Amino acid sequence: MRALSGIQEAKLDIPSIVAKAAKMTDHNDHTGARLYLASLVPSAKKLMKAYEGVQALQDFHGSLTSAVGKARDELDEKLHDVLYSAIDDKENFEAVWGAL
């Protein structure tokens, strides 16, 4: 198991991260899963705030509207890059990203 860059903990349990994100998506909490993954990278505070905004709009509308979905898709590109840079082992990255 490898650590995410910038995380103060020595190691992260990648299988647990994958399981938590996958469980969230299984329960239709796709935005929450993205917010959770962003929260693991200290340098992604702005990205976390952006996902919180998406979550608030989703809650307001009762679902993910197409406009909010487009915004989330753009954030997903940034999240992909942040996680790719932060996870040293690329197999672990693929597992984490695949949980979404």
Secondary structure, DSSP 4 states (H G I P E B T S, - for coil): --PBTT-SSS---HHHHHHHHHHHHHTT-HHHHHHHHHHTSGGGHHHHHHHHHHHHHHHHHTS--HHHHHHHHHHHHHHHHHHHHHBSSHHHHHHHHHT-
